[in-house]
Amino acid sequence: GGLTRERAGFEVRDVHPTHYGRVCPIETPEGPNIGLINSLALYAQLNDYGFLETPYRKVENSKLTDQVDYLSAIEEGKYVVAQANATVDKDGNLVDELVSAREGSERETRMVTPDRVQYIDVAPSQIVSAAASLVPFLEHDDANRALMGANMQRQAVPCLRADKPLVGTGVERTVAVDSGTAVQATRGGLVDYVDANRVVIRVNDDEAVAGEVGVDIYNLIKYTRSNQNTNI
């Protein structure tokens, strides 16, 4: 049983409406595995039953609330979901007479009145993966070139002297922190000492615990081999 790449047709490999916010429509291999190997979208998560869910902000009476609900593809089909770029005023009210939204099990995009909107996307980037979200002006690129760019982001090698990009998307910091190789201070304070091997921070008085030294020492990872045989 199962599915082999020799037998898999277009229908299996193609982008499906239920991929929205759950599986990246861009990042996939170019070879025989195209569409069979996929990447998780930025905000997607697995629920208790093994289904992928994506977050949406609740909309009540044409006004955005702070409530965020994770919906599976089946649940999402019951609601009218607007896009993250819908115009809102400073109070969070949808101001346009008609709003672009997805509705029904086929996720048909149509213009609806704001009072019909039940949910809204949390961010425009929630439909793509981490690698694709690092491509600046992704929406203006040809899809084939965006696929190549996203795949090459995965192959990037760490630099000894890292330099910030001249043009970015805002996701760079999150990716760097989540990589596990960037050092983050657990408590606030003043940097007392820095060298190539460690950083010493004198903790703020309001965060220090009675009876302790009040100093946090972070030993830095230097020239360590990663699992990909790159240099950290």
Residue pairs with C-beta under 8 A, 6 or more apart in sequence:
3 12
3 36
5 32
5 33
5 36
6 32
8 35
8 36
12 35
12 36
13 34
13 35
13 36
14 35
15 25
15 35
17 102
17 106
17 107
18 73
18 76
18 107
19 25
19 38
19 41
20 54
20 76
20 102
20 107
20 127
21 41
21 43
21 44
21 54
21 55
21 121
21 126
21 127
22 40
22 41
22 44
22 52
22 53
22 54
22 73
23 38
23 39
23 40
23 41
23 44
23 52
24 38
24 39
24 40
24 41
24 127
24 128
24 129
24 131
24 132
24 150
25 127
25 128
26 128
26 129
26 132
26 138
26 143
26 146
26 147
26 150
27 38
27 39
27 128
27 129
27 131
27 132
27 147
27 150
27 151
27 154
28 34
28 35
28 36
28 37
28 38
28 39
28 147
29 37
29 151
30 147
30 148
30 151
39 129
39 130
39 131
39 132
40 52
40 129
41 54
41 126
41 127
41 128
41 129
42 123
42 125
42 126
42 128
42 129
42 130
42 133
42 171
43 54
43 55
43 122
43 123
43 126
44 52
44 53
44 54
45 52
45 53
45 54
45 70
46 52
46 53
47 53
47 70
47 72
51 72
51 73
51 74
52 72
52 73
53 70
53 71
53 72
54 70
54 71
54 76
54 126
55 68
55 69
55 70
55 71
55 122
55 126
56 68
56 69
56 70
56 71
56 76
56 79
56 81
56 119
56 120
56 121
56 122
57 64
57 65
57 66
57 67
57 68
57 119
57 120
57 121
57 122
58 64
58 65
58 67
58 68
58 69
58 118
58 119
59 65
59 82
59 94
59 117
59 118
59 119
59 120
61 115
62 93
62 94
62 114
62 115
62 117
63 91
63 92
63 93
63 94
64 88
64 92
64 93
64 94
64 120
65 92
68 122
69 119
71 79
71 119
76 107
76 119
77 104
77 105
77 107
79 103
79 118
79 119
80 101
80 102
80 103
80 112
80 116
80 117
80 118
80 119
81 101
81 102
81 103
81 117
81 118
81 119
81 120
81 121
82 94
82 99
82 100
82 101
82 112
82 117
82 119
82 120
82 121
83 99
83 100
83 101
83 102
83 120
83 121
83 124
84 120
84 121
84 122
84 123
84 124
84 126
85 124
86 94
86 96
86 99
86 100
86 117
86 120
87 94
87 95
87 96
88 94
88 95
89 95
93 114
94 114
94 117
95 114
96 114
97 113
97 114
98 111
98 112
98 113
99 111
99 112
99 113
99 114
99 117
100 109
100 110
100 111
101 109
101 110
101 111
101 112
101 116
101 117
102 108
102 109
103 110
103 112
125 133
125 169
125 171
128 138
128 150
129 150
130 171
130 175
131 150
131 151
131 153
131 154
132 138
132 146
132 149
132 150
132 153
133 169
133 171
134 150
134 153
134 168
134 169
134 171
134 172
134 175
135 141
135 146
135 149
135 150
135 153
135 169
136 167
136 168
136 169
138 146
138 169
141 149
157 230
158 181
158 226
158 230
158 231
158 232
160 231
164 172
165 172
176 182
177 184
181 221
181 232
183 199
183 218
183 220
185 201
185 216
185 218
186 216
187 201
187 203
187 204
187 207
187 216
188 203
188 204
188 207
189 201
189 202
189 203
189 204
189 207
189 216
190 201
190 202
190 204
191 199
191 200
191 201
191 202
192 200
192 201
192 202
192 215
193 199
193 200
194 200
196 220
196 222
197 219
197 220
197 222
198 217
198 218
198 219
198 220
199 217
199 218
199 220
200 215
200 216
200 217
200 218
201 215
201 216
201 217
201 218
202 214
202 215
203 214
203 215
203 216
208 214
221 232
223 231
223 232
224 231
224 232
225 231
225 232
226 232
